[in-house]
């Protein structure tokens, strides 16, 4: 995602790549990424930035949330309770956009899915199916969970009460209102484009936690 963001930023006029942070053991440290920008492990390089974009791992995301003070766009998935608490504290100090998927199309689908679920009701048979590359670590993915939560919200249901993350063997028909979780993306470029749009949008916003539907101006009930 870091490389996809760099490539996407090169073709835009609303954002400028000012710094790039990587792990201290990354073989790419010191390499040129854009005019005047090299990969570094020094978080101080963010000092001249208006916003940072974070696609890392939960521990790194939590550390940045505690240390940084500027607006942020968070795309890290698999966040735990402590990570969410750090983001909540961060949102009290600065605006942050947090999303498991930055595809503009997927986020529009979320809004439409919630509306459809509300109109069709629990008699609508809802199932979310996903396939990922072998290196994908968290399952269900953040995107699948976003869609499932949107369906549950449209039904006015508690997601934890109606979820089922797998069906295996002779378990009988699907209960009324149960949600099964599909989603396909062929390129990281769509996520990079959405993250950059979020970065341009969040600068200047009041402190708080936002998502991509806020970025897109999607009306909510």
N, C-alpha and C positions, 0 to 999 in steps of 0.2 A: 504493500500500500504506500510505503514511503516513496518508492520510485514512481508509482502511478500518480501520486500527488505532485511530485516534481515535474513530471511530464505534462500534466494537466495545467499546472500553474504557468508554464512557459507560454501557453497560448491565450492567456487572459490579460485583461487590462484593469480588472477590479481588484486584483491581488498581486502581491510581489513576494517571492520567496526571499526571506531575509536571513534564515538560519535553519540548520538541520541537526537534530540531536539523535545520536544512536548509542547503543550499548558500548561500554568501555572496551569490550572484547571484540567488537565488530571489525572484520577485516577491511571494511570500507572507510574507516576513519581517515580523515585527511584528504580524501579524494574530492576533486572538484565536482560540484553538482549543478551549479549555475554561476553566472558571472559574479565573482566576489563571495561565493558561498561554498564552504567545504564542510563535510560531515565532522562533527565533534561530539565528545562526550561531556563537554562543559555546559551545564544548564545556564550558566551566565550568558551564553550566546543569545538567549531569548530576551535579554534586557532591552534590545532595541525593537522588539516586535509589538504589534498591536493585539495579536491573537495567536494562540498556538493550536495546532491540530495534533491529536494524540491517537495513534493506532498502535498500541503496544501490548503489554500484558498487565493484568490487574495490579500487581505490585508496583510496577512503574507508573501506572496511571494514578494510583493512590499517592505515591510519593510526589508526583508533579502537582497533584491537586492540593496537597498540603503546603508545598513550597512556593508555587507560583501565585501571582496576584492579578494577572491579566485575563481577559476573556478567553474562553477555550471552546474547542470542538472535540468531543470525546467519542471515538468510534470503537473503543476496546470492548470486547464482549467477555462473558464468563465472570462478571463482577460479583463479588461476594458481599456479605453484610457490611464488613469493615470498609470495603471499597465504596459502597453506596453511601455510607456515613460520611466518608471523606468528601465525596462529591456534593452531598447535601450541605456540608459546612462551606465548601467552595462556592456554592451557588448563593450563599448568604453574603458573600463578599464581592462576587463578580458574575456577569452573565455567562452561562455555559449552555451549549447545545449538546445533548447526549442522545445518541441513537445507535441502535444495533445495525442499522442499514441506512446508507445515505443515498441510495438510488432514488431519484425523484419519482420515477414510475412506481416503485414499491411503496413509497410513502403516500402517494395519491391513492394507491390501491387500499392502504390501511383505512383512510378516511371513507372510501367508497364501501369497503367491506363492513365497517361498523354501521354505516347507513343501511346497507342491504340487510344485515343481520337484524337491525331494529325493525325494518319494514316486514321482513319475511317471518321473523319469530323463530322460536326453537324447533318448529317442525322442519325448518331448513336443515338438510343434512350437511354439516360442516366438517371438512377434512382438510388438513394441511399436510402435504407430502414434500419431502426435500431430499436432495442428493448432493453430496459434497465431494471435493477432492480428498484423497486419503489422509492428508495432513491436518484436516480440520479437527480441532481438539474438543470443542464444546458441542453438546447435542442435548436437546434440540438447539438449533442455532438461535442466535438473538433475533434474526428475521422471522423465523417460524414462530417464536414466542410472541413477537410483536403482533403478527397476524392473528394468532390464537387469542391474545388478550383483546384485540379489536372486536373479534367475533363475540367473545364473552360480554364485552361492554355493550355491544349492540343488543344482546339478549337480556341485558340486565342481570347477568349471572356472575357468581363468584368463580373466577377462572380455576382456582385451586380445587373447587368442588366438582368441576365438570371435565377437567383435563384427563387425557389418557395419552401417554407418550409412545405406546406401542400396542399392537394387537398381535397375539401369537397363540396358535392352537385353537381348539374348539371352545371359545369363550362366549358363544351365543351372539345374538344380534346386538348392534350398537344401541345403547340406551338413548332414549329421547333427550336431546340437548347436549349429548356428549360431543366434544370437539376433538377430532384427530388432526394432527399436523402433517404442500409441495411448493417449492420455490427454486428457480433456476437463474443463474447469472453466468454469462460467458466471458465477462471482462471486468477487471477491477476499475477500469476507466470511468464507469458510470458512478461508482461509489466515490471516486476521487472528485469528480465534477460536483457532486452533491455536497461533499465536505467543504470544498472551496466556496460554494455558494453560501453555506452556513457560516463560514468564517467571515465572509464579507458582510453578512447580515448581522451577526451578533455584536460586532464592534459598536459601542455607543448605546447598547440596550441596558436597561436597569438590571441590577443583580437578580438572579433567579435561574431556575432550571427550565430550559426550553427543549423542544424536540423539532423534528423536521416538518411536522405539520404547522408549527408556529412559523418556521422559516418560509413555508409555502403560502402562508396566510389562509390556511384551511379553516373555515368556520366550524365551530364546535358547539354542542349543546352544553 
